[in-house]
Amino acid sequence: MATTQVDLVTPSGMLFSGQAEMVVCRTAGGDIAFLANHMPYVGALAPHPLRVVHPVGGPDELAFDVEGGFVEVSENRVVVLASSAQRQRQP
């Protein structure tokens, strides 16, 4: 499956940067998923877990607790500017 570049950035620095098949997050308008080559998009993030699905060379899915911020999609890249975020621990 095609992938897209994902960058998750917080005020303290880069939390994640890599390829993924899909990114799922919650915006002010509801849940949204981004696949490779998604149309341009900008939205405000709601506090909710953000999922990075099937990162290349990693686990099937990574999850991050995001406390708000913005998501921008353009040119096969998803950039998440989170006001605060941390990676969820795997059970």
PDB file of N, CA, C and O in Angstrom:
ATOM      1  N   MET A   1       0.842  -1.180   0.000  1.00  0.00           N
ATOM      2  CA  MET A   1       0.000   0.000   0.000  1.00  0.00           C
ATOM      3  C   MET A   1       0.884   1.240   0.000  1.00  0.00           C
ATOM      4  O   MET A   1       1.988   1.222   0.545  1.00  0.00           O
ATOM      5  N   ALA A   2       0.403   2.300  -0.604  1.00  0.00           N
ATOM      6  CA  ALA A   2       1.139   3.563  -0.669  1.00  0.00           C
ATOM      7  C   ALA A   2       1.237   4.181   0.724  1.00  0.00           C
ATOM      8  O   ALA A   2       0.393   3.934   1.586  1.00  0.00           O
ATOM      9  N   THR A   3       2.260   4.972   0.927  1.00  0.00           N
ATOM     10  CA  THR A   3       2.465   5.613   2.222  1.00  0.00           C
ATOM     11  C   THR A   3       2.539   7.127   2.075  1.00  0.00           C
ATOM     12  O   THR A   3       2.667   7.663   0.975  1.00  0.00           O
ATOM     13  N   THR A   4       2.455   7.790   3.206  1.00  0.00           N
ATOM     14  CA  THR A   4       2.577   9.237   3.269  1.00  0.00           C
ATOM     15  C   THR A   4       3.561   9.587   4.381  1.00  0.00           C
ATOM     16  O   THR A   4       3.680   8.843   5.354  1.00  0.00           O
ATOM     17  N   GLN A   5       4.256  10.691   4.251  1.00  0.00           N
ATOM     18  CA  GLN A   5       5.171  11.154   5.294  1.00  0.00           C
ATOM     19  C   GLN A   5       4.357  11.772   6.419  1.00  0.00           C
ATOM     20  O   GLN A   5       3.438  12.553   6.172  1.00  0.00           O
ATOM     21  N   VAL A   6       4.696  11.422   7.659  1.00  0.00           N
ATOM     22  CA  VAL A   6       4.002  11.954   8.828  1.00  0.00           C
ATOM     23  C   VAL A   6       5.034  12.599   9.751  1.00  0.00           C
ATOM     24  O   VAL A   6       6.058  11.997  10.076  1.00  0.00           O
ATOM     25  N   ASP A   7       4.747  13.827  10.166  1.00  0.00           N
ATOM     26  CA  ASP A   7       5.579  14.528  11.143  1.00  0.00           C
ATOM     27  C   ASP A   7       4.675  15.003  12.270  1.00  0.00           C
ATOM     28  O   ASP A   7       3.727  15.753  12.038  1.00  0.00           O
ATOM     29  N   LEU A   8       4.970  14.566  13.489  1.00  0.00           N
ATOM     30  CA  LEU A   8       4.234  14.987  14.679  1.00  0.00           C
ATOM     31  C   LEU A   8       5.184  15.829  15.517  1.00  0.00           C
ATOM     32  O   LEU A   8       6.185  15.334  16.034  1.00  0.00           O
ATOM     33  N   VAL A   9       4.852  17.114  15.641  1.00  0.00           N
ATOM     34  CA  VAL A   9       5.737  18.075  16.297  1.00  0.00           C
ATOM     35  C   VAL A   9       5.013  18.699  17.484  1.00  0.00           C
ATOM     36  O   VAL A   9       3.837  19.054  17.398  1.00  0.00           O
ATOM     37  N   THR A  10       5.747  18.829  18.608  1.00  0.00           N
ATOM     38  CA  THR A  10       5.242  19.507  19.797  1.00  0.00           C
ATOM     39  C   THR A  10       6.162  20.694  20.086  1.00  0.00           C
ATOM     40  O   THR A  10       7.210  20.816  19.453  1.00  0.00           O
ATOM     41  N   PRO A  11       5.801  21.563  21.015  1.00  0.00           N
ATOM     42  CA  PRO A  11       6.702  22.663  21.353  1.00  0.00           C
ATOM     43  C   PRO A  11       8.089  22.201  21.815  1.00  0.00           C
ATOM     44  O   PRO A  11       9.064  22.939  21.681  1.00  0.00           O
ATOM     45  N   SER A  12       8.177  20.987  22.357  1.00  0.00           N
ATOM     46  CA  SER A  12       9.474  20.485  22.816  1.00  0.00           C
ATOM     47  C   SER A  12      10.262  19.765  21.727  1.00  0.00           C
ATOM     48  O   SER A  12      11.398  19.354  21.967  1.00  0.00           O
ATOM     49  N   GLY A  13       9.686  19.602  20.534  1.00  0.00           N
ATOM     50  CA  GLY A  13      10.424  18.994  19.425  1.00  0.00           C
ATOM     51  C   GLY A  13       9.638  17.942  18.669  1.00  0.00           C
ATOM     52  O   GLY A  13       8.439  17.764  18.883  1.00  0.00           O
ATOM     53  N   MET A  14      10.343  17.241  17.772  1.00  0.00           N
ATOM     54  CA  MET A  14       9.744  16.209  16.921  1.00  0.00           C
ATOM     55  C   MET A  14       9.458  14.964  17.757  1.00  0.00           C
ATOM     56  O   MET A  14      10.368  14.406  18.370  1.00  0.00           O
ATOM     57  N   LEU A  15       8.200  14.528  17.785  1.00  0.00           N
ATOM     58  CA  LEU A  15       7.818  13.334  18.532  1.00  0.00           C
ATOM     59  C   LEU A  15       7.823  12.102  17.633  1.00  0.00           C
ATOM     60  O   LEU A  15       8.146  11.002  18.081  1.00  0.00           O
ATOM     61  N   PHE A  16       7.460  12.291  16.355  1.00  0.00           N
ATOM     62  CA  PHE A  16       7.474  11.187  15.388  1.00  0.00           C
ATOM     63  C   PHE A  16       7.691  11.755  13.996  1.00  0.00           C
ATOM     64  O   PHE A  16       7.143  12.800  13.644  1.00  0.00           O
ATOM     65  N   SER A  17       8.488  11.060  13.220  1.00  0.00           N
ATOM     66  CA  SER A  17       8.673  11.387  11.813  1.00  0.00           C
ATOM     67  C   SER A  17       8.903  10.082  11.072  1.00  0.00           C
ATOM     68  O   SER A  17       9.837   9.344  11.386  1.00  0.00           O
ATOM     69  N   GLY A  18       8.059   9.792  10.095  1.00  0.00           N
ATOM     70  CA  GLY A  18       8.210   8.562   9.340  1.00  0.00           C
ATOM     71  C   GLY A  18       7.071   8.363   8.362  1.00  0.00           C
ATOM     72  O   GLY A  18       6.223   9.238   8.187  1.00  0.00           O
ATOM     73  N   GLN A  19       7.063   7.210   7.733  1.00  0.00           N
ATOM     74  CA  GLN A  19       6.047   6.857   6.745  1.00  0.00           C
ATOM     75  C   GLN A  19       4.910   6.086   7.402  1.00  0.00           C
ATOM     76  O   GLN A  19       5.122   5.346   8.362  1.00  0.00           O
ATOM     77  N   ALA A  20       3.702   6.267   6.877  1.00  0.00           N
ATOM     78  CA  ALA A  20       2.539   5.540   7.376  1.00  0.00           C
ATOM     79  C   ALA A  20       1.562   5.312   6.227  1.00  0.00           C
ATOM     80  O   ALA A  20       1.558   6.044   5.238  1.00  0.00           O
ATOM     81  N   GLU A  21       0.738   4.284   6.379  1.00  0.00           N
ATOM     82  CA  GLU A  21      -0.315   4.033   5.395  1.00  0.00           C
ATOM     83  C   GLU A  21      -1.522   4.928   5.645  1.00  0.00           C
ATOM     84  O   GLU A  21      -2.234   5.304   4.714  1.00  0.00           O
ATOM     85  N   MET A  22      -1.748   5.270   6.932  1.00  0.00           N
ATOM     86  CA  MET A  22      -2.913   6.081   7.266  1.00  0.00           C
ATOM     87  C   MET A  22      -2.663   6.792   8.594  1.00  0.00           C
ATOM     88  O   MET A  22      -1.989   6.266   9.479  1.00  0.00           O
ATOM     89  N   VAL A  23      -3.217   7.995   8.713  1.00  0.00           N
ATOM     90  CA  VAL A  23      -3.206   8.757   9.963  1.00  0.00           C
ATOM     91  C   VAL A  23      -4.659   9.054  10.307  1.00  0.00           C
ATOM     92  O   VAL A  23      -5.416   9.537   9.465  1.00  0.00           O
ATOM     93  N   VAL A  24      -5.048   8.764  11.549  1.00  0.00           N
ATOM     94  CA  VAL A  24      -6.419   9.000  11.993  1.00  0.00           C
ATOM     95  C   VAL A  24      -6.367   9.961  13.173  1.00  0.00           C
ATOM     96  O   VAL A  24      -5.626   9.737  14.130  1.00  0.00           O
ATOM     97  N   CYS A  25      -7.161  11.037  13.104  1.00  0.00           N
ATOM     98  CA  CYS A  25      -7.198  12.000  14.195  1.00  0.00           C
ATOM     99  C   CYS A  25      -8.604  12.573  14.313  1.00  0.00           C
ATOM    100  O   CYS A  25      -9.462  12.346  13.459  1.00  0.00           O
ATOM    101  N   ARG A  26      -8.818  13.318  15.388  1.00  0.00           N
ATOM    102  CA  ARG A  26     -10.107  13.981  15.587  1.00  0.00           C
ATOM    103  C   ARG A  26      -9.888  15.488  15.476  1.00  0.00           C
ATOM    104  O   ARG A  26      -9.038  16.064  16.155  1.00  0.00           O
ATOM    105  N   THR A  27     -10.673  16.102  14.608  1.00  0.00           N
ATOM    106  CA  THR A  27     -10.622  17.548  14.441  1.00  0.00           C
ATOM    107  C   THR A  27     -11.886  18.155  15.038  1.00  0.00           C
ATOM    108  O   THR A  27     -12.767  17.438  15.511  1.00  0.00           O
ATOM    109  N   ALA A  28     -11.963  19.464  15.011  1.00  0.00           N
ATOM    110  CA  ALA A  28     -13.157  20.150  15.504  1.00  0.00           C
ATOM    111  C   ALA A  28     -14.401  19.698  14.733  1.00  0.00           C
ATOM    112  O   ALA A  28     -15.509  19.757  15.265  1.00  0.00           O
ATOM    113  N   GLY A  29     -14.228  19.246  13.484  1.00  0.00           N
ATOM    114  CA  GLY A  29     -15.343  18.790  12.654  1.00  0.00           C
ATOM    115  C   GLY A  29     -15.635  17.301  12.762  1.00  0.00           C
ATOM    116  O   GLY A  29     -16.577  16.819  12.133  1.00  0.00           O
ATOM    117  N   GLY A  30     -14.856  16.560  13.539  1.00  0.00           N
ATOM    118  CA  GLY A  30     -15.061  15.123  13.696  1.00  0.00           C
ATOM    119  C   GLY A  30     -13.817  14.337  13.323  1.00  0.00           C
ATOM    120  O   GLY A  30     -12.772  14.913  13.021  1.00  0.00           O
ATOM    121  N   ASP A  31     -13.938  13.019  13.348  1.00  0.00           N
ATOM    122  CA  ASP A  31     -12.817  12.136  13.018  1.00  0.00           C
ATOM    123  C   ASP A  31     -12.523  12.188  11.528  1.00  0.00           C
ATOM    124  O   ASP A  31     -13.427  12.309  10.702  1.00  0.00           O
ATOM    125  N   ILE A  32     -11.230  12.093  11.200  1.00  0.00           N
ATOM    126  CA  ILE A  32     -10.813  12.093   9.804  1.00  0.00           C
ATOM    127  C   ILE A  32      -9.596  11.200   9.657  1.00  0.00           C
ATOM    128  O   ILE A  32      -8.770  11.105  10.565  1.00  0.00           O
ATOM    129  N   ALA A  33      -9.488  10.543   8.505  1.00  0.00           N
ATOM    130  CA  ALA A  33      -8.342   9.680   8.199  1.00  0.00           C
ATOM    131  C   ALA A  33      -7.677  10.195   6.933  1.00  0.00           C
ATOM    132  O   ALA A  33      -8.345  10.613   5.988  1.00  0.00           O
ATOM    133  N   PHE A  34      -6.351  10.157   6.929  1.00  0.00           N
ATOM    134  CA  PHE A  34      -5.579  10.615   5.782  1.00  0.00           C
ATOM    135  C   PHE A  34      -4.789   9.435   5.215  1.00  0.00           C
ATOM    136  O   PHE A  34      -4.027   8.784   5.931  1.00  0.00           O
ATOM    137  N   LEU A  35      -4.977   9.172   3.945  1.00  0.00           N
ATOM    138  CA  LEU A  35      -4.214   8.162   3.214  1.00  0.00           C
ATOM    139  C   LEU A  35      -3.210   8.864   2.313  1.00  0.00           C
ATOM    140  O   LEU A  35      -3.196  10.093   2.234  1.00  0.00           O
ATOM    141  N   ALA A  36      -2.387   8.105   1.646  1.00  0.00           N
ATOM    142  CA  ALA A  36      -1.402   8.680   0.717  1.00  0.00           C
ATOM    143  C   ALA A  36      -2.107   9.544  -0.326  1.00  0.00           C
ATOM    144  O   ALA A  36      -3.184   9.205  -0.817  1.00  0.00           O
ATOM    145  N   ASN A  37      -1.478  10.650  -0.644  1.00  0.00           N
ATOM    146  CA  ASN A  37      -1.955  11.582  -1.674  1.00  0.00           C
ATOM    147  C   ASN A  37      -3.329  12.181  -1.375  1.00  0.00           C
ATOM    148  O   ASN A  37      -4.098  12.472  -2.292  1.00  0.00           O
ATOM    149  N   HIS A  38      -3.632  12.361  -0.100  1.00  0.00           N
ATOM    150  CA  HIS A  38      -4.890  12.997   0.305  1.00  0.00           C
ATOM    151  C   HIS A  38      -4.904  14.440  -0.203  1.00  0.00           C
ATOM    152  O   HIS A  38      -3.855  15.072  -0.325  1.00  0.00           O
ATOM    153  N   MET A  39      -6.083  14.945  -0.494  1.00  0.00           N
ATOM    154  CA  MET A  39      -6.204  16.330  -0.937  1.00  0.00           C
ATOM    155  C   MET A  39      -5.744  17.272   0.185  1.00  0.00           C
ATOM    156  O   MET A  39      -5.764  16.885   1.353  1.00  0.00           O
ATOM    157  N   PRO A  40      -5.334  18.489  -0.148  1.00  0.00           N
ATOM    158  CA  PRO A  40      -4.900  19.436   0.883  1.00  0.00           C
ATOM    159  C   PRO A  40      -5.987  19.665   1.925  1.00  0.00           C
ATOM    160  O   PRO A  40      -7.176  19.715   1.612  1.00  0.00           O
ATOM    161  N   TYR A  41      -5.543  19.803   3.175  1.00  0.00           N
ATOM    162  CA  TYR A  41      -6.476  19.941   4.288  1.00  0.00           C
ATOM    163  C   TYR A  41      -5.771  20.669   5.427  1.00  0.00           C
ATOM    164  O   TYR A  41      -4.578  20.466   5.654  1.00  0.00           O
ATOM    165  N   VAL A  42      -6.501  21.509   6.136  1.00  0.00           N
ATOM    166  CA  VAL A  42      -6.017  22.146   7.365  1.00  0.00           C
ATOM    167  C   VAL A  42      -7.160  22.095   8.366  1.00  0.00           C
ATOM    168  O   VAL A  42      -8.294  22.445   8.039  1.00  0.00           O
ATOM    169  N   GLY A  43      -6.863  21.657   9.593  1.00  0.00           N
ATOM    170  CA  GLY A  43      -7.906  21.585  10.605  1.00  0.00           C
ATOM    171  C   GLY A  43      -7.349  21.734  12.004  1.00  0.00           C
ATOM    172  O   GLY A  43      -6.169  21.483  12.250  1.00  0.00           O
ATOM    173  N   ALA A  44      -8.217  22.147  12.923  1.00  0.00           N
ATOM    174  CA  ALA A  44      -7.872  22.250  14.337  1.00  0.00           C
ATOM    175  C   ALA A  44      -8.105  20.890  14.990  1.00  0.00           C
ATOM    176  O   ALA A  44      -9.153  20.274  14.792  1.00  0.00           O
ATOM    177  N   LEU A  45      -7.131  20.424  15.766  1.00  0.00           N
ATOM    178  CA  LEU A  45      -7.240  19.132  16.438  1.00  0.00           C
ATOM    179  C   LEU A  45      -8.014  19.258  17.745  1.00  0.00           C
ATOM    180  O   LEU A  45      -7.857  20.226  18.490  1.00  0.00           O
ATOM    181  N   ALA A  46      -8.847  18.264  18.003  1.00  0.00           N
ATOM    182  CA  ALA A  46      -9.513  18.140  19.295  1.00  0.00           C
ATOM    183  C   ALA A  46      -8.675  17.194  20.161  1.00  0.00           C
ATOM    184  O   ALA A  46      -7.981  16.331  19.624  1.00  0.00           O
ATOM    185  N   PRO A  47      -8.726  17.340  21.479  1.00  0.00           N
ATOM    186  CA  PRO A  47      -8.005  16.398  22.335  1.00  0.00           C
ATOM    187  C   PRO A  47      -8.535  14.979  22.118  1.00  0.00           C
ATOM    188  O   PRO A  47      -9.708  14.698  22.365  1.00  0.00           O
ATOM    189  N   HIS A  48      -7.663  14.102  21.657  1.00  0.00           N
ATOM    190  CA  HIS A  48      -8.066  12.734  21.323  1.00  0.00           C
ATOM    191  C   HIS A  48      -6.831  11.980  20.864  1.00  0.00           C
ATOM    192  O   HIS A  48      -5.883  12.602  20.383  1.00  0.00           O
ATOM    193  N   PRO A  49      -6.810  10.660  20.995  1.00  0.00           N
ATOM    194  CA  PRO A  49      -5.666   9.913  20.462  1.00  0.00           C
ATOM    195  C   PRO A  49      -5.531  10.060  18.943  1.00  0.00           C
ATOM    196  O   PRO A  49      -6.523  10.052  18.214  1.00  0.00           O
ATOM    197  N   LEU A  50      -4.308  10.191  18.492  1.00  0.00           N
ATOM    198  CA  LEU A  50      -3.973  10.223  17.068  1.00  0.00           C
ATOM    199  C   LEU A  50      -3.323   8.882  16.749  1.00  0.00           C
ATOM    200  O   LEU A  50      -2.434   8.436  17.474  1.00  0.00           O
ATOM    201  N   ARG A  51      -3.756   8.237  15.673  1.00  0.00           N
ATOM    202  CA  ARG A  51      -3.219   6.930  15.303  1.00  0.00           C
ATOM    203  C   ARG A  51      -2.417   7.024  14.017  1.00  0.00           C
ATOM    204  O   ARG A  51      -2.865   7.612  13.033  1.00  0.00           O
ATOM    205  N   VAL A  52      -1.227   6.440  14.034  1.00  0.00           N
ATOM    206  CA  VAL A  52      -0.376   6.316  12.852  1.00  0.00           C
ATOM    207  C   VAL A  52      -0.385   4.828  12.514  1.00  0.00           C
ATOM    208  O   VAL A  52       0.188   4.016  13.240  1.00  0.00           O
ATOM    209  N   VAL A  53      -1.040   4.477  11.404  1.00  0.00           N
ATOM    210  CA  VAL A  53      -1.287   3.074  11.072  1.00  0.00           C
ATOM    211  C   VAL A  53      -0.230   2.528  10.116  1.00  0.00           C
ATOM    212  O   VAL A  53       0.088   3.139   9.096  1.00  0.00           O
ATOM    213  N   HIS A  54       0.302   1.369  10.474  1.00  0.00           N
ATOM    214  CA  HIS A  54       1.288   0.629   9.676  1.00  0.00           C
ATOM    215  C   HIS A  54       2.502   1.453   9.288  1.00  0.00           C
ATOM    216  O   HIS A  54       2.819   1.559   8.104  1.00  0.00           O
ATOM    217  N   PRO A  55       3.186   2.038  10.260  1.00  0.00           N
ATOM    218  CA  PRO A  55       4.428   2.707   9.892  1.00  0.00           C
ATOM    219  C   PRO A  55       5.419   1.695   9.342  1.00  0.00           C
ATOM    220  O   PRO A  55       5.545   0.593   9.876  1.00  0.00           O
ATOM    221  N   VAL A  56       6.104   2.054   8.305  1.00  0.00           N
ATOM    222  CA  VAL A  56       7.063   1.160   7.669  1.00  0.00           C
ATOM    223  C   VAL A  56       8.174   0.817   8.665  1.00  0.00           C
ATOM    224  O   VAL A  56       8.756   1.703   9.291  1.00  0.00           O
ATOM    225  N   GLY A  57       8.458  -0.480   8.800  1.00  0.00           N
ATOM    226  CA  GLY A  57       9.540  -0.927   9.671  1.00  0.00           C
ATOM    227  C   GLY A  57       9.217  -0.838  11.142  1.00  0.00           C
ATOM    228  O   GLY A  57      10.125  -0.895  11.971  1.00  0.00           O
ATOM    229  N   GLY A  58       7.950  -0.699  11.496  1.00  0.00           N
ATOM    230  CA  GLY A  58       7.586  -0.582  12.903  1.00  0.00           C
ATOM    231  C   GLY A  58       6.398  -1.458  13.230  1.00  0.00           C
ATOM    232  O   GLY A  58       6.043  -2.351  12.460  1.00  0.00           O
ATOM    233  N   PRO A  59       5.776  -1.200  14.384  1.00  0.00           N
ATOM    234  CA  PRO A  59       4.589  -1.976  14.760  1.00  0.00           C
ATOM    235  C   PRO A  59       3.421  -1.647  13.842  1.00  0.00           C
ATOM    236  O   PRO A  59       3.494  -0.712  13.045  1.00  0.00           O
ATOM    237  N   ASP A  60       2.338  -2.423  13.958  1.00  0.00           N
ATOM    238  CA  ASP A  60       1.170  -2.208  13.104  1.00  0.00           C
ATOM    239  C   ASP A  60       0.557  -0.822  13.287  1.00  0.00           C
ATOM    240  O   ASP A  60       0.010  -0.250  12.344  1.00  0.00           O
ATOM    241  N   GLU A  61       0.651  -0.289  14.495  1.00  0.00           N
ATOM    242  CA  GLU A  61       0.033   1.006  14.756  1.00  0.00           C
ATOM    243  C   GLU A  61       0.724   1.683  15.937  1.00  0.00           C
ATOM    244  O   GLU A  61       1.108   1.028  16.906  1.00  0.00           O
ATOM    245  N   LEU A  62       0.876   2.996  15.842  1.00  0.00           N
ATOM    246  CA  LEU A  62       1.354   3.807  16.952  1.00  0.00           C
ATOM    247  C   LEU A  62       0.216   4.735  17.352  1.00  0.00           C
ATOM    248  O   LEU A  62      -0.538   5.200  16.497  1.00  0.00           O
ATOM    249  N   ALA A  63       0.089   5.005  18.641  1.00  0.00           N
ATOM    250  CA  ALA A  63      -0.952   5.915  19.111  1.00  0.00           C
ATOM    251  C   ALA A  63      -0.309   6.983  19.991  1.00  0.00           C
ATOM    252  O   ALA A  63       0.601   6.704  20.773  1.00  0.00           O
ATOM    253  N   PHE A  64      -0.802   8.209  19.846  1.00  0.00           N
ATOM    254  CA  PHE A  64      -0.293   9.350  20.597  1.00  0.00           C
ATOM    255  C   PHE A  64      -1.473  10.088  21.215  1.00  0.00           C
ATOM    256  O   PHE A  64      -2.470  10.342  20.538  1.00  0.00           O
ATOM    257  N   ASP A  65      -1.368  10.433  22.492  1.00  0.00           N
ATOM    258  CA  ASP A  65      -2.377  11.267  23.131  1.00  0.00           C
ATOM    259  C   ASP A  65      -2.075  12.713  22.764  1.00  0.00           C
ATOM    260  O   ASP A  65      -1.051  13.267  23.162  1.00  0.00           O
ATOM    261  N   VAL A  66      -2.978  13.316  22.001  1.00  0.00           N
ATOM    262  CA  VAL A  66      -2.797  14.690  21.514  1.00  0.00           C
ATOM    263  C   VAL A  66      -3.794  15.577  22.240  1.00  0.00           C
ATOM    264  O   VAL A  66      -4.974  15.241  22.342  1.00  0.00           O
ATOM    265  N   GLU A  67      -3.321  16.713  22.745  1.00  0.00           N
ATOM    266  CA  GLU A  67      -4.163  17.617  23.525  1.00  0.00           C
ATOM    267  C   GLU A  67      -4.640  18.831  22.748  1.00  0.00           C
ATOM    268  O   GLU A  67      -5.096  19.802  23.351  1.00  0.00           O
ATOM    269  N   GLY A  68      -4.547  18.801  21.435  1.00  0.00           N
ATOM    270  CA  GLY A  68      -4.987  19.924  20.619  1.00  0.00           C
ATOM    271  C   GLY A  68      -3.863  20.380  19.708  1.00  0.00           C
ATOM    272  O   GLY A  68      -2.737  19.891  19.799  1.00  0.00           O
ATOM    273  N   GLY A  69      -4.175  21.312  18.837  1.00  0.00           N
ATOM    274  CA  GLY A  69      -3.199  21.818  17.886  1.00  0.00           C
ATOM    275  C   GLY A  69      -3.810  21.874  16.500  1.00  0.00           C
ATOM    276  O   GLY A  69      -5.001  22.144  16.348  1.00  0.00           O
ATOM    277  N   PHE A  70      -2.989  21.618  15.485  1.00  0.00           N
ATOM    278  CA  PHE A  70      -3.446  21.706  14.103  1.00  0.00           C
ATOM    279  C   PHE A  70      -2.877  20.562  13.283  1.00  0.00           C
ATOM    280  O   PHE A  70      -1.818  20.023  13.606  1.00  0.00           O
ATOM    281  N   VAL A  71      -3.585  20.193  12.220  1.00  0.00           N
ATOM    282  CA  VAL A  71      -3.098  19.215  11.259  1.00  0.00           C
ATOM    283  C   VAL A  71      -3.161  19.862   9.880  1.00  0.00           C
ATOM    284  O   VAL A  71      -4.141  20.520   9.529  1.00  0.00           O
ATOM    285  N   GLU A  72      -2.093  19.660   9.105  1.00  0.00           N
ATOM    286  CA  GLU A  72      -2.045  20.165   7.733  1.00  0.00           C
ATOM    287  C   GLU A  72      -1.623  19.014   6.828  1.00  0.00           C
ATOM    288  O   GLU A  72      -0.691  18.271   7.138  1.00  0.00           O
ATOM    289  N   VAL A  73      -2.316  18.880   5.715  1.00  0.00           N
ATOM    290  CA  VAL A  73      -1.993  17.850   4.727  1.00  0.00           C
ATOM    291  C   VAL A  73      -1.749  18.537   3.396  1.00  0.00           C
ATOM    292  O   VAL A  73      -2.580  19.314   2.926  1.00  0.00           O
ATOM    293  N   SER A  74      -0.599  18.245   2.788  1.00  0.00           N
ATOM    294  CA  SER A  74      -0.309  18.739   1.446  1.00  0.00           C
ATOM    295  C   SER A  74       0.868  17.961   0.890  1.00  0.00           C
ATOM    296  O   SER A  74       1.763  17.542   1.625  1.00  0.00           O
ATOM    297  N   GLU A  75       0.850  17.777  -0.411  1.00  0.00           N
ATOM    298  CA  GLU A  75       1.943  17.128  -1.142  1.00  0.00           C
ATOM    299  C   GLU A  75       2.388  15.813  -0.495  1.00  0.00           C
ATOM    300  O   GLU A  75       3.581  15.593  -0.286  1.00  0.00           O
ATOM    301  N   ASN A  76       1.425  14.942  -0.180  1.00  0.00           N
ATOM    302  CA  ASN A  76       1.657  13.621   0.388  1.00  0.00           C
ATOM    303  C   ASN A  76       2.411  13.684   1.719  1.00  0.00           C
ATOM    304  O   ASN A  76       3.282  12.860   1.997  1.00  0.00           O
ATOM    305  N   ARG A  77       2.060  14.670   2.524  1.00  0.00           N
ATOM    306  CA  ARG A  77       2.691  14.841   3.841  1.00  0.00           C
ATOM    307  C   ARG A  77       1.627  15.290   4.838  1.00  0.00           C
ATOM    308  O   ARG A  77       0.838  16.191   4.554  1.00  0.00           O
ATOM    309  N   VAL A  78       1.614  14.651   6.007  1.00  0.00           N
ATOM    310  CA  VAL A  78       0.722  15.021   7.098  1.00  0.00           C
ATOM    311  C   VAL A  78       1.594  15.618   8.198  1.00  0.00           C
ATOM    312  O   VAL A  78       2.462  14.941   8.749  1.00  0.00           O
ATOM    313  N   VAL A  79       1.356  16.893   8.513  1.00  0.00           N
ATOM    314  CA  VAL A  79       2.104  17.563   9.571  1.00  0.00           C
ATOM    315  C   VAL A  79       1.131  17.867  10.697  1.00  0.00           C
ATOM    316  O   VAL A  79       0.131  18.559  10.504  1.00  0.00           O
ATOM    317  N   VAL A  80       1.438  17.337  11.881  1.00  0.00           N
ATOM    318  CA  VAL A  80       0.630  17.571  13.067  1.00  0.00           C
ATOM    319  C   VAL A  80       1.432  18.476  13.995  1.00  0.00           C
ATOM    320  O   VAL A  80       2.513  18.110  14.457  1.00  0.00           O
ATOM    321  N   LEU A  81       0.890  19.660  14.262  1.00  0.00           N
ATOM    322  CA  LEU A  81       1.494  20.596  15.209  1.00  0.00           C
ATOM    323  C   LEU A  81       0.652  20.535  16.475  1.00  0.00           C
ATOM    324  O   LEU A  81      -0.381  21.196  16.578  1.00  0.00           O
ATOM    325  N   ALA A  82       1.099  19.740  17.433  1.00  0.00           N
ATOM    326  CA  ALA A  82       0.329  19.494  18.644  1.00  0.00           C
ATOM    327  C   ALA A  82       0.770  20.417  19.770  1.00  0.00           C
ATOM    328  O   ALA A  82       1.964  20.640  19.969  1.00  0.00           O
ATOM    329  N   SER A  83      -0.194  20.949  20.500  1.00  0.00           N
ATOM    330  CA  SER A  83       0.148  21.783  21.646  1.00  0.00           C
ATOM    331  C   SER A  83       0.803  20.941  22.733  1.00  0.00           C
ATOM    332  O   SER A  83       1.620  21.440  23.507  1.00  0.00           O
ATOM    333  N   SER A  84       0.441  19.656  22.789  1.00  0.00           N
ATOM    334  CA  SER A  84       1.025  18.700  23.721  1.00  0.00           C
ATOM    335  C   SER A  84       0.678  17.309  23.214  1.00  0.00           C
ATOM    336  O   SER A  84      -0.440  17.069  22.759  1.00  0.00           O
ATOM    337  N   ALA A  85       1.635  16.394  23.294  1.00  0.00           N
ATOM    338  CA  ALA A  85       1.377  15.020  22.861  1.00  0.00           C
ATOM    339  C   ALA A  85       2.393  14.086  23.515  1.00  0.00           C
ATOM    340  O   ALA A  85       3.509  14.485  23.845  1.00  0.00           O
ATOM    341  N   GLN A  86       1.980  12.849  23.689  1.00  0.00           N
ATOM    342  CA  GLN A  86       2.895  11.820  24.168  1.00  0.00           C
ATOM    343  C   GLN A  86       2.472  10.478  23.597  1.00  0.00           C
ATOM    344  O   GLN A  86       1.288  10.238  23.362  1.00  0.00           O
ATOM    345  N   ARG A  87       3.432   9.622  23.380  1.00  0.00           N
ATOM    346  CA  ARG A  87       3.151   8.302  22.818  1.00  0.00           C
ATOM    347  C   ARG A  87       2.483   7.430  23.859  1.00  0.00           C
ATOM    348  O   ARG A  87       2.906   7.389  25.014  1.00  0.00           O
ATOM    349  N   GLN A  88       1.432   6.728  23.443  1.00  0.00           N
ATOM    350  CA  GLN A  88       0.761   5.783  24.338  1.00  0.00           C
ATOM    351  C   GLN A  88       1.638   4.551  24.500  1.00  0.00           C
ATOM    352  O   GLN A  88       2.311   4.131  23.559  1.00  0.00           O
ATOM    353  N   ARG A  89       1.628   3.988  25.670  1.00  0.00           N
ATOM    354  CA  ARG A  89       2.372   2.752  25.947  1.00  0.00           C
ATOM    355  C   ARG A  89       1.622   1.563  25.377  1.00  0.00           C
ATOM    356  O   ARG A  89       0.399   1.480  25.486  1.00  0.00           O
ATOM    357  N   GLN A  90       2.351   0.650  24.774  1.00  0.00           N
ATOM    358  CA  GLN A  90       1.752  -0.577  24.245  1.00  0.00           C
ATOM    359  C   GLN A  90       1.561  -1.558  25.392  1.00  0.00           C
ATOM    360  O   GLN A  90       2.444  -1.684  26.241  1.00  0.00           O
ATOM    361  N   PRO A  91       0.408  -2.271  25.439  1.00  0.00           N
ATOM    362  CA  PRO A  91       0.162  -3.209  26.545  1.00  0.00           C
ATOM    363  C   PRO A  91       1.119  -4.373  26.535  1.00  0.00           C
ATOM    364  O   PRO A  91       1.039  -5.245  27.400  1.00  0.00           O
TER     365      PRO A  91
END
